[in-house]
Amino acid sequence: MQSLPIFLRLLNRPVILLGEGEAADAKRLILERAGADIVGEADYAAIAVVAIEDDAEAEAAVARLKERRILVNAVDRPKLCDFTLPAIVDRDPVLVAIGTGGASAGMAKALRQRLEQLLPARLGAIARRLRDKRPDIKAKWPDAADRRRAIDAALDDGAALDPLAPHAPQDVDGWIDGDETSSHQGHDQLEVVQLRSADPHDLTIGETLLLGRADQLYLGPGVPQAIANRGRADAQRIPANAVPEDPAPGLSVFVTVTPVN
């Protein structure tokens, strides 16, 4: 991973935009959608977008801005960029950003168009309902681990709040009031994932879901870092030579490169 994806809150914040023409207009539109206050080069701002067509003029502008310690996006000039602007699927407040580090804007666009077809229009409304119902969710599942497992189960493929299904916001209320996920409270589970290669793309969908939901990952000898990175950021990563006999509470996944007897 060569860049750290982040979401910047730009509402009423200044952003320098330099250039004219189609590229500059496109960047202005997306910045204005994010609520940014578009300003000129002489003004103060933390970030800037340079959409100047002439190479020499663009490079000179980038140099001036970087001397002021301003982070710069230089359109179609990835080597000059401190950050890139991704293709975006907008289901406010759900945002899906697709970036290629400037390698191919066309690929990012193609992926965005595919995802636009997959993600229901009401996805954002479901997310807002989950946000508004957070106190009720915490009341029903006061333990953080139980709460996370219940939410994971509800958002699973074909489950009560499957994000790829055309649910209505009120379905969140029915999920909270029902007992569909009660069996997930306090449920301890140990699973084994035997790798077929060092490439995380060779993981099955089921294996990827297990790694992403695990409370702790027990990593056997030789398990690549790329595989370990598929786990949650806050999941414990524990070196292990064999399947743990007494795993920690919650969902534990033992990952190994060798067959398990």
Secondary structure by P-SEA (a helix, b strand, c coil): ccbbbbbbbcccbbbbbbbbcaaaaaaaaaaaaaccccccccccccbbbbbcccaaaaaaaaaaaaaacbbbbbcccccccccccccccccccbbbbbbcccccaaaaaaaaaaaaaccccaaaaaaaaaaaaaaaaaaacccaaaaaaaaaaaaccccccccccccccaaaaaaaacccccccccbbbbbbbbbcccccccccaaaaaaaaccccccccccccccccccccccbbbbbbccccccccccbbbbbbccccc
